[in-house]
Amino acid sequence: MKPDRPSATSRLIAAATVLAARSPADADLVPPGASEWSEAFLSTSPIDRAVLRALHTRLGRGLGRLLERLMLPGIVRHFHLRKRWIEHAWNKGQAEGFNQLVVLGAGLDTLGVRTSRNPAIRVIEADHPATQSIKRRVFPSDTRIQLVEARLDQPGWSAPVAAAIDPSCSTFVVIEGVLMYLGEDQARRVLAELAALPVPALRVAFTFLSRARNVASGFQRRNHLMSWWLRSRGEPFKWMIFSEELAHFVEQSGFSLQSLVDGQTLGGELQGESIAVADRFPMTNVR
């Protein structure tokens, strides 16, 4: 991303959340409160307010769907299928005793702020300062969520996160739609620094672009327009991996792969992005 601007992808996903919430085919995938918070995040700049006004009209939503078909058909539903699966993994983690949620590269995602309504859960979000500035402007003063400024593409990103967490809490970490924008060494370093956090138990759910044999890498239906848009925003895809190599990759950073879900299992049209859940080893009893 460009260092002085909020993430363009995070703003796109916020707009996709508003679009999905107003679409009969996808509205059931949008959890309560997610669209309202997304609208609040999109209210902080003139361009985003114009997008928001358009999404409140039938014509604007039609144009949004047209852009989706031109750039990456099925991406709106894919965003929300993956978010629903990650939230399911987080809810499962809560049932097992995880009581601290850390969202790395949080963008304008709403999982943290919706979770923060539960006083039994501690919530920390970390992201680039320019993106965090939007949430700082929107969140009320009594919001129970701690915003940390951190650049995951730079060594030492974990220091402010380590200072913000409660070291007595079993911690669940979400890294959604982030690692593909980093180089392979950067992605490995993110996981290695994460594994060093001083908490009794640590679980991470993250998404990654899965490389396929004899198929163009990344999202298999991605076209040149989508690639150009990502490059023009300073957010090109940089890293992907064969799914069968992921277990070894995470083990190198101190984690044990627990589950893997591909695009076909999620149930959408898109293939090429998968979700992994890994526990830091050795795993301790979280209760």
Long-range contacts (C-beta under 8 A, 24 or more apart in sequence): 1-128, 1-130, 1-131, 1-181, 1-233, 1-234, 1-235, 2-233, 2-234, 3-128, 3-130, 4-130, 5-130, 6-108, 6-128, 6-130, 6-131, 6-133, 6-134, 7-107, 7-108, 7-127, 7-128, 7-130, 7-131, 7-235, 8-233, 8-235, 9-107, 9-177, 9-230, 9-233, 9-235, 10-107, 10-108, 10-109, 10-131, 11-41, 11-42, 11-48, 11-108, 13-79, 13-107, 13-108, 13-109, 13-177, 14-38, 14-41, 14-42, 14-48, 14-108, 15-42, 15-48, 15-51, 15-52, 15-55, 15-64, 16-75, 16-76, 16-79, 16-80, 17-79, 17-80, 17-110, 18-42, 18-52, 18-55, 19-55, 19-61, 19-64, 19-65, 19-76, 20-76, 20-77, 20-79, 20-80, 22-55, 22-56, 22-61, 23-61, 23-76, 25-77, 26-76, 26-77, 26-80, 29-77, 29-80, 29-81, 29-83, 29-84, 30-80, 31-84, 31-87, 31-110, 31-114, 32-114, 33-110, 33-113, 33-114, 34-110, 34-114, 37-110, 37-113, 37-114, 37-138, 38-108, 38-110, 40-138, 41-108, 41-134, 41-135, 41-138, 43-138, 44-134, 44-137, 44-138, 70-223, 70-225, 71-223, 71-225, 71-226, 71-229, 72-219, 72-221, 72-222, 72-223, 72-226, 72-270, 73-221, 73-269, 73-270, 74-221, 74-268, 74-269, 74-270, 75-219, 75-270, 77-268, 77-269, 78-263, 78-266, 78-268, 78-269, 78-270, 78-273, 81-266, 81-267, 81-268, 82-176, 82-177, 82-207, 82-266, 82-273, 82-275, 83-109, 83-111, 83-176, 85-261, 85-266, 85-275, 86-111, 86-174, 86-176, 86-205, 86-207, 86-275, 87-111, 89-205, 89-275, 89-277, 90-115, 90-172, 90-174, 90-205, 93-172, 93-203, 94-121, 94-172, 96-286, 96-287, 97-170, 97-201, 97-286, 97-287, 98-169, 98-170, 98-171, 98-172, 98-201, 98-203, 98-286, 99-169, 99-170, 100-124, 100-165, 100-166, 100-169, 100-170, 100-171, 100-172, 100-199, 101-171, 101-172, 101-173, 101-174, 102-126, 102-161, 102-165, 102-171, 102-172, 102-173, 102-174, 103-173, 103-174, 103-176, 104-150, 104-152, 104-161, 104-173, 104-174, 104-175, 104-178, 104-190, 104-194, 105-152, 105-175, 105-176, 105-177, 105-178, 106-131, 107-131, 107-177, 108-134, 108-135, 109-176, 111-174, 112-145, 113-139, 113-143, 113-145, 116-143, 116-144, 116-145, 117-144, 119-144, 122-146, 122-165, 122-166, 122-169, 124-148, 124-161, 124-164, 124-165, 126-150, 126-152, 126-157, 126-160, 126-161, 152-178, 152-182, 152-186, 152-190, 153-181, 153-182, 153-186, 155-189, 155-193, 156-193, 157-190, 157-193, 158-193, 158-194, 158-196, 158-197, 161-197, 162-197, 162-198, 165-197, 165-198, 165-199, 167-198, 167-199, 168-199, 168-200, 169-199, 169-200, 170-199, 170-200, 170-201, 170-202, 170-286, 171-197, 171-199, 171-201, 171-202, 171-203, 172-203, 172-204, 172-205, 173-202, 173-203, 173-204, 173-205, 173-206, 174-204, 174-205, 174-206, 175-204, 175-205, 175-206, 175-207, 176-205, 176-206, 176-207, 177-207, 178-206, 178-207, 179-206, 179-207, 179-208, 179-239, 180-207, 180-208, 180-209, 180-218, 180-237, 180-238, 180-239, 180-240, 180-273, 181-235, 181-236, 181-237, 181-238, 181-239, 182-238, 182-239, 183-238, 183-239, 184-238, 184-239, 184-241, 186-239, 187-239, 188-249, 188-252, 188-253, 191-250, 191-253, 191-254, 191-255, 192-252, 192-253, 192-254, 194-253, 195-253, 195-254, 195-255, 195-280, 196-254, 200-284, 200-286, 201-279, 201-280, 201-283, 201-284, 201-285, 201-286, 202-279, 202-280, 203-258, 203-277, 203-278, 203-279, 203-280, 204-255, 204-277, 204-278, 204-280, 205-275, 205-276, 205-277, 206-275, 206-276, 206-278, 207-273, 207-274, 207-275, 207-276, 208-239, 208-240, 208-241, 208-246, 208-273, 208-274, 208-276, 209-237, 209-239, 209-240, 209-241, 209-272, 209-273, 209-274, 210-240, 210-241, 210-242, 210-243, 210-262, 210-272, 210-273, 210-274, 211-240, 211-241, 211-242, 211-243, 212-242, 212-271, 212-272, 213-242, 217-272, 218-272, 219-270, 219-271, 219-272, 219-273, 220-270, 220-271, 220-272, 221-269, 221-270, 221-271, 221-272, 222-272, 243-274, 246-276, 250-276, 250-278, 254-280, 254-281, 255-279, 255-280, 255-281, 256-280, 256-281, 256-283
